[in-house]
Amino acid sequence: MAENKTKATDASVDDFLSRVEPEQRRIDGRRVCEMMARITGEPPVMWGPSIIGFGSTQYRYDSGREGVIARIGFSPRKAQLVFYLAVDVPGRDALLAKLGKYSTSKACLYIRKLADVDMAVLETLIAGSWAYESAI
């Protein structure tokens, strides 16, 4: 079975964030990192070369594939902030309706800049995802 390529590393989160471009993405990335650390009580850890994760959890798919991933995380990519949060959280759709400008895929939340969203709603989404992931 293939090994998971995205693993926790010893790379410095601060060094990674200092290289993020453009500048506004770097500023937003630091703000999100501080918020997630406060909400989770966990230190930020680099997962692979570009994901900042908090906590870890085991997963196992019906196919038998299993591994360890960050419980929640984000990546400050050049075009947008990508959030890796639980999708089955009760009340998630109602919160997303209040969030502001965003897009989603099956498992990711995409935000171009924090100024486009309601930060209280984003914090509630992050806290809800952390609590949900803790309960399963």
C-alpha positions as CSV (number, residue, x, y, z in Angstrom):
1,M,0.0,0.0,0.0
2,A,1.3,3.5,-0.8
3,E,2.7,5.5,2.0
4,N,1.0,8.9,2.9
5,K,3.2,11.7,1.5
6,T,1.9,14.3,3.8
7,K,3.5,13.8,7.2
8,A,4.4,15.9,10.1
9,T,7.9,17.3,9.8
10,D,10.4,19.2,12.0
11,A,10.4,22.2,9.6
12,S,9.9,25.6,11.2
13,V,6.4,27.0,10.8
14,D,7.8,30.5,11.3
15,D,10.4,30.0,8.6
16,F,7.7,28.7,6.2
17,L,5.3,31.7,7.0
18,S,8.1,34.2,6.5
19,R,8.5,33.0,2.9
20,V,4.8,33.1,2.0
21,E,3.9,35.5,-0.9
22,P,2.2,37.8,-1.5
23,E,2.6,39.8,1.7
24,Q,-1.1,39.9,2.6
25,R,-1.2,36.1,2.4
26,R,1.7,36.0,4.8
27,I,-0.1,38.4,7.2
28,D,-3.3,36.4,6.9
29,G,-1.4,33.1,7.4
30,R,0.2,34.3,10.6
31,R,-3.2,35.4,11.9
32,V,-4.9,32.1,11.1
33,C,-2.0,30.2,12.6
34,E,-2.3,32.2,15.9
35,M,-6.1,31.7,15.9
36,M,-5.9,27.9,15.3
37,A,-3.2,27.5,18.0
38,R,-5.5,29.5,20.4
39,I,-8.6,27.5,19.6
40,T,-6.9,24.1,19.6
41,G,-4.3,24.6,22.4
42,E,-1.9,22.7,20.1
43,P,1.3,24.0,18.6
44,P,1.4,24.5,14.8
45,V,3.3,21.7,12.9
46,M,4.4,21.6,9.3
47,W,2.8,18.7,7.4
48,G,4.6,18.2,4.2
49,P,6.1,21.3,2.6
50,S,3.1,23.6,2.8
51,I,0.4,22.6,5.3
52,I,0.3,23.9,8.8
53,G,-1.6,21.4,11.0
54,F,-2.8,21.2,14.5
55,G,-3.1,17.9,16.4
56,S,-3.2,14.6,14.6
57,T,-5.7,11.8,14.1
58,Q,-5.7,8.3,12.7
59,Y,-7.8,7.6,9.6
60,R,-8.8,4.4,7.9
61,Y,-10.8,4.2,4.6
62,D,-13.0,1.4,3.6
63,S,-10.3,0.5,1.0
64,G,-8.0,-0.4,3.9
65,R,-5.7,2.7,3.4
66,E,-4.8,4.2,6.7
67,G,-2.5,6.8,8.2
68,V,-2.1,9.8,10.4
69,I,-3.1,13.3,9.4
70,A,-3.5,16.7,11.1
71,R,-6.9,17.0,12.8
72,I,-7.3,20.5,11.3
73,G,-5.0,22.7,9.3
74,F,-4.5,25.3,6.6
75,S,-2.2,26.2,3.8
76,P,-1.5,29.9,2.8
77,R,-1.1,29.3,-0.9
78,K,-0.4,32.1,-3.4
79,A,-3.9,32.4,-4.7
80,Q,-5.9,31.7,-1.5
81,L,-5.9,30.3,2.0
82,V,-6.9,26.7,2.0
83,F,-8.5,25.3,5.2
84,Y,-8.6,21.6,6.0
85,L,-11.6,21.2,8.3
86,A,-14.2,18.6,9.0
87,V,-17.1,18.7,6.5
88,D,-19.7,16.7,8.6
89,V,-19.9,19.3,11.4
90,P,-23.5,19.9,12.5
91,G,-24.5,23.5,11.5
92,R,-21.7,23.9,9.0
93,D,-23.9,25.0,6.1
94,A,-25.6,27.6,8.2
95,L,-22.2,29.0,9.3
96,L,-21.0,29.0,5.7
97,A,-24.0,31.0,4.7
98,K,-22.8,33.8,7.1
99,L,-19.1,33.5,6.4
100,G,-18.7,35.9,3.5
101,K,-16.7,35.3,0.3
102,Y,-15.4,31.7,0.0
103,S,-15.6,28.6,-2.1
104,T,-15.4,24.9,-1.2
105,S,-14.5,21.6,-2.6
106,K,-15.3,18.2,-1.1
107,A,-12.9,18.6,1.8
108,C,-11.5,22.2,1.6
109,L,-12.6,25.7,2.3
110,Y,-11.0,28.4,0.2
111,I,-10.7,32.0,1.2
112,R,-8.9,34.7,-0.9
113,K,-8.3,37.0,2.1
114,L,-9.5,37.3,5.6
115,A,-10.9,40.7,5.0
116,D,-13.6,38.9,2.8
117,V,-15.0,36.9,5.7
118,D,-16.6,37.3,9.1
119,M,-13.8,36.3,11.5
120,A,-16.1,35.3,14.3
121,V,-17.9,32.9,11.9
122,L,-14.5,31.5,10.7
123,E,-13.5,31.0,14.4
124,T,-16.7,29.2,15.0
125,L,-16.2,26.9,12.0
126,I,-12.6,26.1,13.1
127,A,-13.7,25.5,16.7
128,G,-16.6,23.3,15.6
129,S,-14.3,21.3,13.3
130,W,-11.8,20.8,16.1
131,A,-14.5,19.6,18.5
132,Y,-16.1,17.3,15.9
133,E,-12.7,15.8,15.1
134,S,-12.1,15.3,18.8
135,A,-15.3,13.5,19.3
136,I,-14.9,10.9,16.5
